[in-house]
Amino acid sequence: MVDERQEPVFDDALFRQKRKHGKYRVVDAPKLEGPVADTHAHLQLLPDPALALARCTVHGVEFVCTIVDVFEDGSTTFDRLNSWKFESAAAAKRFVGWT
């Protein structure tokens, strides 16, 4: 059974704006004035952490600090971080020229 409330995961680096009735439209990515850091990410809560890291790479986010509470989140982030980094590098290569 598909959860209607869960947003779709788009396998690209495009920015989308949610519209009515479950529709999305592609919008321009923000223009970054300089290096950007995400200092409070919860990668383990995302549907596809590697995809999120790939999007960061493509859009100029140079630093991501993921937050983990070992009592609430378990060891998922620690166990999967290296594979997320590897998968994100492959995805970022696919995205070159898409933005």
Distance bins in CASP14 RR format, pairs under 12 A and 6 or more apart:
PFRMAT RR
TARGET T0000
AUTHOR 0000-0000-0000
RMODE 2
METHOD distances of the structure
MODEL  1
2 8 0 0 0 0 0 1 0 0 0 0 0
3 47 0 0 0 0 0 1 0 0 0 0 0
4 21 0 0 0 0 0 1 0 0 0 0 0
4 22 0 0 0 0 1 0 0 0 0 0 0
5 22 0 0 0 0 0 1 0 0 0 0 0
6 22 0 0 0 0 0 1 0 0 0 0 0
6 47 1 0 0 1 0 0 0 0 0 0 0
7 16 0 0 0 0 1 0 0 0 0 0 0
7 18 1 0 0 1 0 0 0 0 0 0 0
7 22 0 0 0 0 1 0 0 0 0 0 0
7 23 0 0 0 0 0 1 0 0 0 0 0
7 24 0 0 0 0 1 0 0 0 0 0 0
7 46 0 0 0 0 0 1 0 0 0 0 0
7 47 0 0 0 0 1 0 0 0 0 0 0
7 48 0 0 0 0 0 1 0 0 0 0 0
8 16 0 0 0 0 1 0 0 0 0 0 0
8 18 0 0 0 0 0 1 0 0 0 0 0
8 22 0 0 0 0 1 0 0 0 0 0 0
8 23 0 0 0 0 0 1 0 0 0 0 0
8 24 1 0 0 1 0 0 0 0 0 0 0
8 47 0 0 0 0 1 0 0 0 0 0 0
8 48 0 0 0 0 0 1 0 0 0 0 0
8 51 0 0 0 0 0 1 0 0 0 0 0
9 16 0 0 0 0 0 1 0 0 0 0 0
9 24 0 0 0 0 0 1 0 0 0 0 0
9 46 0 0 0 0 1 0 0 0 0 0 0
9 47 1 0 1 0 0 0 0 0 0 0 0
9 48 1 0 1 0 0 0 0 0 0 0 0
9 49 0 0 0 0 0 1 0 0 0 0 0
9 50 0 0 0 0 0 1 0 0 0 0 0
9 51 1 0 0 1 0 0 0 0 0 0 0
9 52 0 0 0 0 1 0 0 0 0 0 0
9 55 0 0 0 0 0 1 0 0 0 0 0
9 91 0 0 0 0 0 1 0 0 0 0 0
10 16 1 0 0 1 0 0 0 0 0 0 0
10 18 0 0 0 0 0 1 0 0 0 0 0
10 24 1 0 0 1 0 0 0 0 0 0 0
10 25 0 0 0 0 0 1 0 0 0 0 0
10 26 0 0 0 0 1 0 0 0 0 0 0
10 47 0 0 0 0 0 1 0 0 0 0 0
10 48 0 0 0 0 1 0 0 0 0 0 0
10 51 0 0 0 0 1 0 0 0 0 0 0
10 52 0 0 0 0 0 1 0 0 0 0 0
10 54 0 0 0 0 0 1 0 0 0 0 0
10 55 0 0 0 0 1 0 0 0 0 0 0
10 91 0 0 0 0 0 1 0 0 0 0 0
10 95 0 0 0 0 0 1 0 0 0 0 0
10 98 0 0 0 0 0 1 0 0 0 0 0
11 47 0 0 0 0 0 1 0 0 0 0 0
11 48 0 0 0 0 1 0 0 0 0 0 0
11 50 0 0 0 0 0 1 0 0 0 0 0
11 51 1 0 0 1 0 0 0 0 0 0 0
11 52 0 0 0 0 0 1 0 0 0 0 0
11 54 0 0 0 0 1 0 0 0 0 0 0
11 55 0 0 0 0 0 1 0 0 0 0 0
11 87 0 0 0 0 0 1 0 0 0 0 0
11 90 0 0 0 0 0 1 0 0 0 0 0
11 91 1 0 0 1 0 0 0 0 0 0 0
11 94 0 0 0 0 1 0 0 0 0 0 0
11 95 0 0 0 0 1 0 0 0 0 0 0
11 98 0 0 0 0 0 1 0 0 0 0 0
12 24 0 0 0 0 0 1 0 0 0 0 0
12 26 0 0 0 0 1 0 0 0 0 0 0
12 29 0 0 0 0 0 1 0 0 0 0 0
12 48 0 0 0 0 0 1 0 0 0 0 0
12 51 0 0 0 0 1 0 0 0 0 0 0
12 54 0 0 0 0 1 0 0 0 0 0 0
12 55 0 0 0 0 1 0 0 0 0 0 0
12 58 0 0 0 0 1 0 0 0 0 0 0
12 59 0 0 0 0 0 1 0 0 0 0 0
12 91 0 0 0 0 1 0 0 0 0 0 0
12 92 0 0 0 0 0 1 0 0 0 0 0
12 94 0 0 0 0 1 0 0 0 0 0 0
12 95 1 0 0 1 0 0 0 0 0 0 0
12 96 0 0 0 0 0 1 0 0 0 0 0
12 97 0 0 0 0 0 1 0 0 0 0 0
12 98 1 0 1 0 0 0 0 0 0 0 0
12 99 0 0 0 0 1 0 0 0 0 0 0
13 26 0 0 0 0 0 1 0 0 0 0 0
13 29 0 0 0 0 1 0 0 0 0 0 0
13 51 0 0 0 0 1 0 0 0 0 0 0
13 52 0 0 0 0 0 1 0 0 0 0 0
13 53 0 0 0 0 0 1 0 0 0 0 0
13 54 1 0 0 1 0 0 0 0 0 0 0
13 55 1 0 1 0 0 0 0 0 0 0 0
13 56 0 0 0 0 1 0 0 0 0 0 0
13 57 0 0 0 0 1 0 0 0 0 0 0
13 58 1 0 1 0 0 0 0 0 0 0 0
13 59 1 0 0 1 0 0 0 0 0 0 0
13 60 0 0 0 0 0 1 0 0 0 0 0
13 61 0 0 0 0 0 1 0 0 0 0 0
13 88 0 0 0 0 0 1 0 0 0 0 0
13 91 0 0 0 0 1 0 0 0 0 0 0
13 92 1 0 0 1 0 0 0 0 0 0 0
13 93 0 0 0 0 0 1 0 0 0 0 0
13 94 0 0 0 0 1 0 0 0 0 0 0
13 95 1 1 0 0 0 0 0 0 0 0 0
13 96 0 0 0 0 1 0 0 0 0 0 0
13 97 0 0 0 0 1 0 0 0 0 0 0
13 98 1 0 1 0 0 0 0 0 0 0 0
13 99 1 0 1 0 0 0 0 0 0 0 0
14 24 0 0 0 0 1 0 0 0 0 0 0
14 25 0 0 0 0 0 1 0 0 0 0 0
14 26 1 0 1 0 0 0 0 0 0 0 0
14 27 0 0 0 0 1 0 0 0 0 0 0
14 28 0 0 0 0 1 0 0 0 0 0 0
14 29 1 0 0 1 0 0 0 0 0 0 0
14 51 0 0 0 0 0 1 0 0 0 0 0
14 55 0 0 0 0 1 0 0 0 0 0 0
14 58 0 0 0 0 1 0 0 0 0 0 0
14 59 0 0 0 0 0 1 0 0 0 0 0
14 95 0 0 0 0 1 0 0 0 0 0 0
14 97 0 0 0 0 0 1 0 0 0 0 0
14 98 1 0 0 1 0 0 0 0 0 0 0
14 99 1 0 0 1 0 0 0 0 0 0 0
15 24 0 0 0 0 1 0 0 0 0 0 0
15 25 0 0 0 0 1 0 0 0 0 0 0
15 26 1 0 0 1 0 0 0 0 0 0 0
15 27 1 0 1 0 0 0 0 0 0 0 0
15 28 1 0 0 1 0 0 0 0 0 0 0
15 29 1 0 1 0 0 0 0 0 0 0 0
15 30 1 0 0 1 0 0 0 0 0 0 0
15 31 0 0 0 0 0 1 0 0 0 0 0
15 55 0 0 0 0 1 0 0 0 0 0 0
15 58 0 0 0 0 0 1 0 0 0 0 0
15 59 0 0 0 0 1 0 0 0 0 0 0
15 98 0 0 0 0 0 1 0 0 0 0 0
15 99 0 0 0 0 1 0 0 0 0 0 0
16 22 0 0 0 0 0 1 0 0 0 0 0
16 23 0 0 0 0 1 0 0 0 0 0 0
16 24 1 0 1 0 0 0 0 0 0 0 0
16 25 1 0 0 1 0 0 0 0 0 0 0
16 26 1 0 1 0 0 0 0 0 0 0 0
16 27 1 0 0 1 0 0 0 0 0 0 0
16 28 0 0 0 0 0 1 0 0 0 0 0
16 29 0 0 0 0 0 1 0 0 0 0 0
16 55 0 0 0 0 0 1 0 0 0 0 0
17 23 0 0 0 0 1 0 0 0 0 0 0
17 24 1 0 0 1 0 0 0 0 0 0 0
17 25 1 0 1 0 0 0 0 0 0 0 0
17 26 0 0 0 0 1 0 0 0 0 0 0
17 27 1 0 1 0 0 0 0 0 0 0 0
17 28 0 0 0 0 0 1 0 0 0 0 0
17 29 0 0 0 0 0 1 0 0 0 0 0
18 24 1 0 1 0 0 0 0 0 0 0 0
18 25 0 0 0 0 1 0 0 0 0 0 0
18 26 0 0 0 0 0 1 0 0 0 0 0
18 27 0 0 0 0 0 1 0 0 0 0 0
19 25 1 0 1 0 0 0 0 0 0 0 0
19 26 0 0 0 0 0 1 0 0 0 0 0
19 27 0 0 0 0 0 1 0 0 0 0 0
26 98 0 0 0 0 0 1 0 0 0 0 0
26 99 0 0 0 0 0 1 0 0 0 0 0
28 59 0 0 0 0 0 1 0 0 0 0 0
28 99 0 0 0 0 1 0 0 0 0 0 0
29 36 0 0 0 0 0 1 0 0 0 0 0
29 55 0 0 0 0 1 0 0 0 0 0 0
29 56 0 0 0 0 0 1 0 0 0 0 0
29 58 0 0 0 0 1 0 0 0 0 0 0
29 59 1 0 1 0 0 0 0 0 0 0 0
29 60 0 0 0 0 1 0 0 0 0 0 0
29 61 0 0 0 0 0 1 0 0 0 0 0
29 95 0 0 0 0 0 1 0 0 0 0 0
29 98 0 0 0 0 0 1 0 0 0 0 0
29 99 1 0 1 0 0 0 0 0 0 0 0
30 36 0 0 0 0 1 0 0 0 0 0 0
30 59 1 0 0 1 0 0 0 0 0 0 0
30 60 0 0 0 0 0 1 0 0 0 0 0
30 61 0 0 0 0 0 1 0 0 0 0 0
30 99 0 0 0 0 0 1 0 0 0 0 0
31 59 0 0 0 0 0 1 0 0 0 0 0
31 60 0 0 0 0 0 1 0 0 0 0 0
31 99 0 0 0 0 0 1 0 0 0 0 0
32 56 0 0 0 0 0 1 0 0 0 0 0
32 58 0 0 0 0 0 1 0 0 0 0 0
32 59 1 0 0 1 0 0 0 0 0 0 0
32 60 1 0 0 1 0 0 0 0 0 0 0
32 61 0 0 0 0 1 0 0 0 0 0 0
32 62 0 0 0 0 1 0 0 0 0 0 0
32 99 0 0 0 0 0 1 0 0 0 0 0
33 60 0 0 0 0 0 1 0 0 0 0 0
34 59 0 0 0 0 0 1 0 0 0 0 0
34 60 0 0 0 0 1 0 0 0 0 0 0
34 61 0 0 0 0 0 1 0 0 0 0 0
34 62 0 0 0 0 1 0 0 0 0 0 0
35 56 0 0 0 0 0 1 0 0 0 0 0
35 59 0 0 0 0 0 1 0 0 0 0 0
35 60 1 0 0 1 0 0 0 0 0 0 0
35 61 0 0 0 0 1 0 0 0 0 0 0
35 62 1 0 1 0 0 0 0 0 0 0 0
35 63 1 0 0 1 0 0 0 0 0 0 0
36 56 0 0 0 0 1 0 0 0 0 0 0
36 57 0 0 0 0 0 1 0 0 0 0 0
36 59 0 0 0 0 1 0 0 0 0 0 0
36 60 1 0 0 1 0 0 0 0 0 0 0
36 61 1 0 1 0 0 0 0 0 0 0 0
36 62 1 0 0 1 0 0 0 0 0 0 0
36 63 1 0 0 1 0 0 0 0 0 0 0
36 64 0 0 0 0 1 0 0 0 0 0 0
37 56 0 0 0 0 1 0 0 0 0 0 0
37 60 0 0 0 0 0 1 0 0 0 0 0
37 61 1 0 0 1 0 0 0 0 0 0 0
37 62 1 0 0 1 0 0 0 0 0 0 0
37 63 1 1 0 0 0 0 0 0 0 0 0
37 64 1 0 0 1 0 0 0 0 0 0 0
37 65 1 0 0 1 0 0 0 0 0 0 0
38 46 0 0 0 0 0 1 0 0 0 0 0
38 52 0 0 0 0 1 0 0 0 0 0 0
38 53 0 0 0 0 1 0 0 0 0 0 0
38 55 0 0 0 0 0 1 0 0 0 0 0
38 56 1 0 0 1 0 0 0 0 0 0 0
38 57 0 0 0 0 0 1 0 0 0 0 0
38 59 0 0 0 0 0 1 0 0 0 0 0
38 60 0 0 0 0 0 1 0 0 0 0 0
38 61 1 0 1 0 0 0 0 0 0 0 0
38 62 0 0 0 0 1 0 0 0 0 0 0
38 63 1 0 0 1 0 0 0 0 0 0 0
38 64 1 0 1 0 0 0 0 0 0 0 0
38 65 1 0 0 1 0 0 0 0 0 0 0
38 66 0 0 0 0 1 0 0 0 0 0 0
38 67 0 0 0 0 0 1 0 0 0 0 0
39 61 0 0 0 0 0 1 0 0 0 0 0
39 62 0 0 0 0 0 1 0 0 0 0 0
39 63 1 0 0 1 0 0 0 0 0 0 0
39 64 0 0 0 0 1 0 0 0 0 0 0
39 65 1 0 1 0 0 0 0 0 0 0 0
39 66 0 0 0 0 1 0 0 0 0 0 0
39 67 0 0 0 0 1 0 0 0 0 0 0
40 63 0 0 0 0 0 1 0 0 0 0 0
40 64 0 0 0 0 1 0 0 0 0 0 0
40 65 1 0 0 1 0 0 0 0 0 0 0
40 66 0 0 0 0 1 0 0 0 0 0 0
40 67 1 0 1 0 0 0 0 0 0 0 0
40 68 0 0 0 0 0 1 0 0 0 0 0
41 49 0 0 0 0 1 0 0 0 0 0 0
41 52 1 0 0 1 0 0 0 0 0 0 0
41 53 0 0 0 0 1 0 0 0 0 0 0
41 55 0 0 0 0 0 1 0 0 0 0 0
41 56 0 0 0 0 1 0 0 0 0 0 0
41 61 0 0 0 0 1 0 0 0 0 0 0
41 63 0 0 0 0 0 1 0 0 0 0 0
41 64 1 0 1 0 0 0 0 0 0 0 0
41 65 1 0 0 1 0 0 0 0 0 0 0
41 66 1 0 1 0 0 0 0 0 0 0 0
41 67 1 0 0 1 0 0 0 0 0 0 0
41 68 0 0 0 0 0 1 0 0 0 0 0
41 77 0 0 0 0 1 0 0 0 0 0 0
41 81 0 0 0 0 0 1 0 0 0 0 0
41 84 0 0 0 0 0 1 0 0 0 0 0
42 49 0 0 0 0 1 0 0 0 0 0 0
42 52 0 0 0 0 0 1 0 0 0 0 0
42 64 0 0 0 0 0 1 0 0 0 0 0
42 65 0 0 0 0 0 1 0 0 0 0 0
42 66 1 0 0 1 0 0 0 0 0 0 0
42 67 1 0 1 0 0 0 0 0 0 0 0
42 68 0 0 0 0 1 0 0 0 0 0 0
42 69 0 0 0 0 1 0 0 0 0 0 0
42 72 0 0 0 0 0 1 0 0 0 0 0
42 73 1 0 0 1 0 0 0 0 0 0 0
42 76 0 0 0 0 0 1 0 0 0 0 0
42 77 0 0 0 0 1 0 0 0 0 0 0
43 49 1 0 1 0 0 0 0 0 0 0 0
43 50 0 0 0 0 1 0 0 0 0 0 0
43 51 0 0 0 0 0 1 0 0 0 0 0
43 52 1 0 0 1 0 0 0 0 0 0 0
43 53 1 0 0 1 0 0 0 0 0 0 0
43 56 0 0 0 0 0 1 0 0 0 0 0
43 64 1 0 0 1 0 0 0 0 0 0 0
43 65 0 0 0 0 1 0 0 0 0 0 0
43 66 1 0 1 0 0 0 0 0 0 0 0
43 67 0 0 0 0 1 0 0 0 0 0 0
43 68 0 0 0 0 1 0 0 0 0 0 0
43 73 0 0 0 0 1 0 0 0 0 0 0
43 76 0 0 0 0 1 0 0 0 0 0 0
43 77 1 0 0 1 0 0 0 0 0 0 0
43 78 0 0 0 0 0 1 0 0 0 0 0
43 79 0 0 0 0 0 1 0 0 0 0 0
43 80 0 0 0 0 1 0 0 0 0 0 0
43 81 1 0 0 1 0 0 0 0 0 0 0
43 83 0 0 0 0 0 1 0 0 0 0 0
43 84 1 0 0 1 0 0 0 0 0 0 0
43 85 0 0 0 0 0 1 0 0 0 0 0
43 87 0 0 0 0 0 1 0 0 0 0 0
43 88 0 0 0 0 0 1 0 0 0 0 0
44 50 0 0 0 0 0 1 0 0 0 0 0
44 52 0 0 0 0 0 1 0 0 0 0 0
44 66 1 0 0 1 0 0 0 0 0 0 0
44 67 0 0 0 0 1 0 0 0 0 0 0
44 68 1 0 0 1 0 0 0 0 0 0 0
44 69 0 0 0 0 1 0 0 0 0 0 0
44 70 0 0 0 0 0 1 0 0 0 0 0
44 72 0 0 0 0 1 0 0 0 0 0 0
44 73 1 0 1 0 0 0 0 0 0 0 0
44 74 0 0 0 0 1 0 0 0 0 0 0
44 75 0 0 0 0 1 0 0 0 0 0 0
44 76 1 0 1 0 0 0 0 0 0 0 0
44 77 1 0 1 0 0 0 0 0 0 0 0
44 78 0 0 0 0 1 0 0 0 0 0 0
44 79 0 0 0 0 1 0 0 0 0 0 0
44 80 1 0 0 1 0 0 0 0 0 0 0
44 81 0 0 0 0 1 0 0 0 0 0 0
44 84 0 0 0 0 1 0 0 0 0 0 0
45 52 0 0 0 0 0 1 0 0 0 0 0
45 66 0 0 0 0 1 0 0 0 0 0 0
45 67 0 0 0 0 1 0 0 0 0 0 0
45 68 0 0 0 0 0 1 0 0 0 0 0
45 69 0 0 0 0 0 1 0 0 0 0 0
45 72 0 0 0 0 0 1 0 0 0 0 0
45 73 0 0 0 0 1 0 0 0 0 0 0
45 74 0 0 0 0 0 1 0 0 0 0 0
45 76 0 0 0 0 1 0 0 0 0 0 0
45 77 0 0 0 0 1 0 0 0 0 0 0
46 52 1 0 1 0 0 0 0 0 0 0 0
46 53 0 0 0 0 1 0 0 0 0 0 0
46 54 0 0 0 0 0 1 0 0 0 0 0
46 55 0 0 0 0 0 1 0 0 0 0 0
46 56 0 0 0 0 0 1 0 0 0 0 0
46 64 0 0 0 0 0 1 0 0 0 0 0
46 66 0 0 0 0 1 0 0 0 0 0 0
46 76 0 0 0 0 0 1 0 0 0 0 0
46 77 0 0 0 0 0 1 0 0 0 0 0
46 80 0 0 0 0 0 1 0 0 0 0 0
46 84 0 0 0 0 1 0 0 0 0 0 0
46 88 0 0 0 0 0 1 0 0 0 0 0
48 54 0 0 0 0 1 0 0 0 0 0 0
48 55 0 0 0 0 1 0 0 0 0 0 0
48 80 0 0 0 0 0 1 0 0 0 0 0
48 84 0 0 0 0 1 0 0 0 0 0 0
48 87 0 0 0 0 1 0 0 0 0 0 0
48 88 0 0 0 0 1 0 0 0 0 0 0
48 91 0 0 0 0 1 0 0 0 0 0 0
49 55 0 0 0 0 0 1 0 0 0 0 0
49 56 0 0 0 0 0 1 0 0 0 0 0
49 64 0 0 0 0 1 0 0 0 0 0 0
49 66 0 0 0 0 1 0 0 0 0 0 0
49 68 0 0 0 0 0 1 0 0 0 0 0
49 76 0 0 0 0 1 0 0 0 0 0 0
49 77 0 0 0 0 1 0 0 0 0 0 0
49 79 0 0 0 0 0 1 0 0 0 0 0
49 80 1 0 0 1 0 0 0 0 0 0 0
49 81 0 0 0 0 1 0 0 0 0 0 0
49 82 0 0 0 0 0 1 0 0 0 0 0
49 83 0 0 0 0 1 0 0 0 0 0 0
49 84 1 0 1 0 0 0 0 0 0 0 0
49 85 0 0 0 0 1 0 0 0 0 0 0
49 86 0 0 0 0 0 1 0 0 0 0 0
49 87 0 0 0 0 1 0 0 0 0 0 0
49 88 1 0 0 1 0 0 0 0 0 0 0
49 91 0 0 0 0 0 1 0 0 0 0 0
50 56 0 0 0 0 0 1 0 0 0 0 0
50 57 0 0 0 0 0 1 0 0 0 0 0
50 64 0 0 0 0 0 1 0 0 0 0 0
50 80 0 0 0 0 1 0 0 0 0 0 0
50 81 0 0 0 0 0 1 0 0 0 0 0
50 82 0 0 0 0 0 1 0 0 0 0 0
50 83 1 0 0 1 0 0 0 0 0 0 0
50 84 1 0 1 0 0 0 0 0 0 0 0
50 85 1 0 0 1 0 0 0 0 0 0 0
50 86 1 0 0 1 0 0 0 0 0 0 0
50 87 1 1 0 0 0 0 0 0 0 0 0
50 88 1 0 1 0 0 0 0 0 0 0 0
50 89 0 0 0 0 1 0 0 0 0 0 0
50 90 0 0 0 0 1 0 0 0 0 0 0
50 91 1 0 0 1 0 0 0 0 0 0 0
50 92 0 0 0 0 1 0 0 0 0 0 0
50 94 0 0 0 0 0 1 0 0 0 0 0
51 57 0 0 0 0 0 1 0 0 0 0 0
51 58 0 0 0 0 0 1 0 0 0 0 0
51 84 0 0 0 0 1 0 0 0 0 0 0
51 87 0 0 0 0 1 0 0 0 0 0 0
51 88 1 0 0 1 0 0 0 0 0 0 0
51 89 0 0 0 0 0 1 0 0 0 0 0
51 90 0 0 0 0 0 1 0 0 0 0 0
51 91 1 0 1 0 0 0 0 0 0 0 0
51 92 0 0 0 0 1 0 0 0 0 0 0
51 94 0 0 0 0 0 1 0 0 0 0 0
51 95 0 0 0 0 1 0 0 0 0 0 0
52 58 0 0 0 0 0 1 0 0 0 0 0
52 59 0 0 0 0 0 1 0 0 0 0 0
52 61 0 0 0 0 1 0 0 0 0 0 0
52 64 0 0 0 0 1 0 0 0 0 0 0
52 66 0 0 0 0 0 1 0 0 0 0 0
52 84 0 0 0 0 1 0 0 0 0 0 0
52 85 0 0 0 0 0 1 0 0 0 0 0
52 87 0 0 0 0 0 1 0 0 0 0 0
52 88 1 0 0 1 0 0 0 0 0 0 0
52 91 0 0 0 0 1 0 0 0 0 0 0
52 92 0 0 0 0 0 1 0 0 0 0 0
53 59 0 0 0 0 0 1 0 0 0 0 0
53 60 0 0 0 0 0 1 0 0 0 0 0
53 61 0 0 0 0 1 0 0 0 0 0 0
53 62 0 0 0 0 0 1 0 0 0 0 0
53 63 0 0 0 0 0 1 0 0 0 0 0
53 64 1 0 0 1 0 0 0 0 0 0 0
53 66 0 0 0 0 1 0 0 0 0 0 0
53 77 0 0 0 0 0 1 0 0 0 0 0
53 80 0 0 0 0 0 1 0 0 0 0 0
53 81 0 0 0 0 1 0 0 0 0 0 0
53 82 0 0 0 0 0 1 0 0 0 0 0
53 83 0 0 0 0 0 1 0 0 0 0 0
53 84 1 0 1 0 0 0 0 0 0 0 0
53 85 1 0 0 1 0 0 0 0 0 0 0
53 86 0 0 0 0 0 1 0 0 0 0 0
53 87 0 0 0 0 1 0 0 0 0 0 0
53 88 1 1 0 0 0 0 0 0 0 0 0
53 89 0 0 0 0 1 0 0 0 0 0 0
53 90 0 0 0 0 0 1 0 0 0 0 0
53 91 0 0 0 0 1 0 0 0 0 0 0
53 92 0 0 0 0 1 0 0 0 0 0 0
53 95 0 0 0 0 0 1 0 0 0 0 0
54 60 0 0 0 0 0 1 0 0 0 0 0
54 61 0 0 0 0 0 1 0 0 0 0 0
54 64 0 0 0 0 0 1 0 0 0 0 0
54 84 0 0 0 0 1 0 0 0 0 0 0
54 85 0 0 0 0 1 0 0 0 0 0 0
54 86 0 0 0 0 0 1 0 0 0 0 0
54 87 1 0 0 1 0 0 0 0 0 0 0
54 88 1 0 1 0 0 0 0 0 0 0 0
54 89 1 0 0 1 0 0 0 0 0 0 0
54 90 1 0 0 1 0 0 0 0 0 0 0
54 91 1 1 0 0 0 0 0 0 0 0 0
54 92 1 0 1 0 0 0 0 0 0 0 0
54 93 0 0 0 0 1 0 0 0 0 0 0
54 94 0 0 0 0 1 0 0 0 0 0 0
54 95 1 0 0 1 0 0 0 0 0 0 0
54 96 0 0 0 0 0 1 0 0 0 0 0
54 98 0 0 0 0 0 1 0 0 0 0 0
54 99 0 0 0 0 0 1 0 0 0 0 0
55 61 0 0 0 0 1 0 0 0 0 0 0
55 64 0 0 0 0 0 1 0 0 0 0 0
55 88 0 0 0 0 1 0 0 0 0 0 0
55 91 0 0 0 0 1 0 0 0 0 0 0
55 92 0 0 0 0 1 0 0 0 0 0 0
55 94 0 0 0 0 0 1 0 0 0 0 0
55 95 1 0 0 1 0 0 0 0 0 0 0
55 98 0 0 0 0 0 1 0 0 0 0 0
55 99 0 0 0 0 1 0 0 0 0 0 0
56 62 0 0 0 0 1 0 0 0 0 0 0
56 63 0 0 0 0 1 0 0 0 0 0 0
56 64 1 0 1 0 0 0 0 0 0 0 0
56 65 0 0 0 0 0 1 0 0 0 0 0
56 66 0 0 0 0 0 1 0 0 0 0 0
56 84 0 0 0 0 0 1 0 0 0 0 0
56 85 0 0 0 0 0 1 0 0 0 0 0
56 88 1 0 0 1 0 0 0 0 0 0 0
56 89 0 0 0 0 0 1 0 0 0 0 0
56 91 0 0 0 0 0 1 0 0 0 0 0
56 92 0 0 0 0 1 0 0 0 0 0 0
56 95 0 0 0 0 0 1 0 0 0 0 0
57 63 0 0 0 0 0 1 0 0 0 0 0
57 64 0 0 0 0 1 0 0 0 0 0 0
57 84 0 0 0 0 0 1 0 0 0 0 0
57 85 0 0 0 0 0 1 0 0 0 0 0
57 87 0 0 0 0 0 1 0 0 0 0 0
57 88 1 0 0 1 0 0 0 0 0 0 0
57 89 1 0 0 1 0 0 0 0 0 0 0
57 90 0 0 0 0 0 1 0 0 0 0 0
57 91 0 0 0 0 1 0 0 0 0 0 0
57 92 1 0 1 0 0 0 0 0 0 0 0
57 93 0 0 0 0 1 0 0 0 0 0 0
57 94 0 0 0 0 0 1 0 0 0 0 0
57 95 0 0 0 0 1 0 0 0 0 0 0
57 96 0 0 0 0 1 0 0 0 0 0 0
57 99 0 0 0 0 0 1 0 0 0 0 0
58 88 0 0 0 0 1 0 0 0 0 0 0
58 89 0 0 0 0 0 1 0 0 0 0 0
58 91 0 0 0 0 1 0 0 0 0 0 0
58 92 1 0 1 0 0 0 0 0 0 0 0
58 93 0 0 0 0 1 0 0 0 0 0 0
58 94 0 0 0 0 1 0 0 0 0 0 0
58 95 1 0 1 0 0 0 0 0 0 0 0
58 96 1 0 0 1 0 0 0 0 0 0 0
58 97 0 0 0 0 1 0 0 0 0 0 0
58 98 1 0 0 1 0 0 0 0 0 0 0
58 99 1 0 1 0 0 0 0 0 0 0 0
59 92 0 0 0 0 1 0 0 0 0 0 0
59 95 0 0 0 0 1 0 0 0 0 0 0
59 96 0 0 0 0 0 1 0 0 0 0 0
59 97 0 0 0 0 0 1 0 0 0 0 0
59 98 0 0 0 0 0 1 0 0 0 0 0
59 99 1 0 0 1 0 0 0 0 0 0 0
60 92 0 0 0 0 0 1 0 0 0 0 0
60 95 0 0 0 0 0 1 0 0 0 0 0
60 99 0 0 0 0 1 0 0 0 0 0 0
61 88 0 0 0 0 0 1 0 0 0 0 0
61 92 0 0 0 0 0 1 0 0 0 0 0
64 77 0 0 0 0 0 1 0 0 0 0 0
64 81 0 0 0 0 0 1 0 0 0 0 0
64 84 0 0 0 0 0 1 0 0 0 0 0
64 85 0 0 0 0 0 1 0 0 0 0 0
64 88 0 0 0 0 1 0 0 0 0 0 0
65 77 0 0 0 0 0 1 0 0 0 0 0
65 81 0 0 0 0 0 1 0 0 0 0 0
66 73 0 0 0 0 1 0 0 0 0 0 0
66 76 0 0 0 0 0 1 0 0 0 0 0
66 77 1 0 1 0 0 0 0 0 0 0 0
66 78 0 0 0 0 1 0 0 0 0 0 0
66 80 0 0 0 0 0 1 0 0 0 0 0
66 81 1 0 0 1 0 0 0 0 0 0 0
66 84 0 0 0 0 1 0 0 0 0 0 0
66 85 0 0 0 0 0 1 0 0 0 0 0
67 73 0 0 0 0 1 0 0 0 0 0 0
67 77 0 0 0 0 1 0 0 0 0 0 0
68 74 1 0 0 1 0 0 0 0 0 0 0
68 75 0 0 0 0 1 0 0 0 0 0 0
68 76 0 0 0 0 1 0 0 0 0 0 0
68 77 1 0 1 0 0 0 0 0 0 0 0
68 78 1 0 0 1 0 0 0 0 0 0 0
68 79 0 0 0 0 0 1 0 0 0 0 0
68 80 0 0 0 0 0 1 0 0 0 0 0
68 81 0 0 0 0 1 0 0 0 0 0 0
69 75 0 0 0 0 0 1 0 0 0 0 0
69 76 0 0 0 0 0 1 0 0 0 0 0
69 77 0 0 0 0 1 0 0 0 0 0 0
69 78 0 0 0 0 0 1 0 0 0 0 0
70 76 0 0 0 0 1 0 0 0 0 0 0
70 77 0 0 0 0 1 0 0 0 0 0 0
70 78 0 0 0 0 1 0 0 0 0 0 0
70 79 0 0 0 0 0 1 0 0 0 0 0
73 79 0 0 0 0 0 1 0 0 0 0 0
73 80 0 0 0 0 0 1 0 0 0 0 0
74 80 0 0 0 0 0 1 0 0 0 0 0
75 81 0 0 0 0 0 1 0 0 0 0 0
76 83 0 0 0 0 0 1 0 0 0 0 0
76 84 0 0 0 0 0 1 0 0 0 0 0
77 83 0 0 0 0 0 1 0 0 0 0 0
77 84 0 0 0 0 1 0 0 0 0 0 0
77 85 0 0 0 0 0 1 0 0 0 0 0
78 84 0 0 0 0 0 1 0 0 0 0 0
80 86 0 0 0 0 0 1 0 0 0 0 0
80 87 0 0 0 0 1 0 0 0 0 0 0
80 88 0 0 0 0 0 1 0 0 0 0 0
81 87 0 0 0 0 0 1 0 0 0 0 0
81 88 0 0 0 0 0 1 0 0 0 0 0
82 88 0 0 0 0 0 1 0 0 0 0 0
82 89 0 0 0 0 0 1 0 0 0 0 0
83 89 0 0 0 0 0 1 0 0 0 0 0
83 90 0 0 0 0 0 1 0 0 0 0 0
84 90 0 0 0 0 0 1 0 0 0 0 0
84 91 0 0 0 0 0 1 0 0 0 0 0
85 91 0 0 0 0 0 1 0 0 0 0 0
85 92 0 0 0 0 0 1 0 0 0 0 0
86 92 0 0 0 0 0 1 0 0 0 0 0
86 93 0 0 0 0 0 1 0 0 0 0 0
87 93 0 0 0 0 0 1 0 0 0 0 0
87 94 0 0 0 0 0 1 0 0 0 0 0
88 94 0 0 0 0 0 1 0 0 0 0 0
88 95 0 0 0 0 0 1 0 0 0 0 0
89 95 0 0 0 0 0 1 0 0 0 0 0
89 96 0 0 0 0 0 1 0 0 0 0 0
90 96 0 0 0 0 0 1 0 0 0 0 0
91 98 0 0 0 0 0 1 0 0 0 0 0
92 98 0 0 0 0 0 1 0 0 0 0 0
92 99 0 0 0 0 0 1 0 0 0 0 0
END
